[in-house]
Amino acid sequence: MLKVHFSYFARPRRGRCDCCDRQQTLEVKLLLLDDASLIGDLILCGECAAAWEELTSRDRERVVKQWNFTGEGEEG
């Protein structure tokens, strides 16, 4: 199962963000894990880390009912 783990630096450092590619203060290391195996990592600035955290912390959406507005597949 794919997991995302955020690790915050004790002392932020200056460098290029792996997401936005801007020279920023780097604050977070994002680890991508498959069970216990490390798949990859990203070193992120504060803005990108906040965006990633918002995206990954959302609950998965579930389709309750699907609508067909094109009229395809309808009888009549």
N, C-alpha and C positions, 0 to 999 in steps of 0.2 A: 504494500500500500504506500502510495506517495505521501510524504510528509514534508512540511516546510517549517524550518526552525530559524528564529531570529536570534542572533547573538550580538549584543551591544558592546562596543569597544569601551574600555575603561578610560582611555585617552584618545579622543578622536584625532585623526591625522588628515593631512591635506593630500589629495590625489585625484585621479580620474574615477568618476562613478562608472561602474560597469553597465548601468542602465541608460543614463542620459548622456554619458560621455563628456560631461562638463568637469572642469577643474573645481572641486568642491571640498568641503570638510566631510570626510567619510566617517560615518557614525555606526554603521550596522554591517554585519556579515550575514547574509541569508544562506542557509544550508538547505539543499534539496536532498532528501533522503528517500530511499526505497527500502522499507523495513529498517534494517540496521546499516545498509550500505550507502555510502556517500555517492550521489550521482554528480553533483556539481555545487558550486558556490558562487555568490555574487557579492561584491563589496559595494555598498550603496551609500549615497548621501542621505541626509535626513528627509528631503522631499520624496525621493523615490522609495525610501523605506516605508514612509507613511502610506504611500499609494499601494505598494505591494502588500502591506499589512491589512489595509482596508479590503483589497481584492481577495486575499486568501482567508480572511476571517469571516466572510459572509457565509451564511448557511446556503447549502445547495438548493437551487430552485427546483421545484417539482411541478411538472405539467399536470394540471387537474383536468382540463378539458381543452381539446384542440378544435379550433374553428376553421372552416374552409370558406373563404369569401369568393373564390373563383368560380364556384359552381361545378367543378369537376368531381366526378364520382357520385353525383346525386342522381336519383331517379326522377323522371318526370318531365 
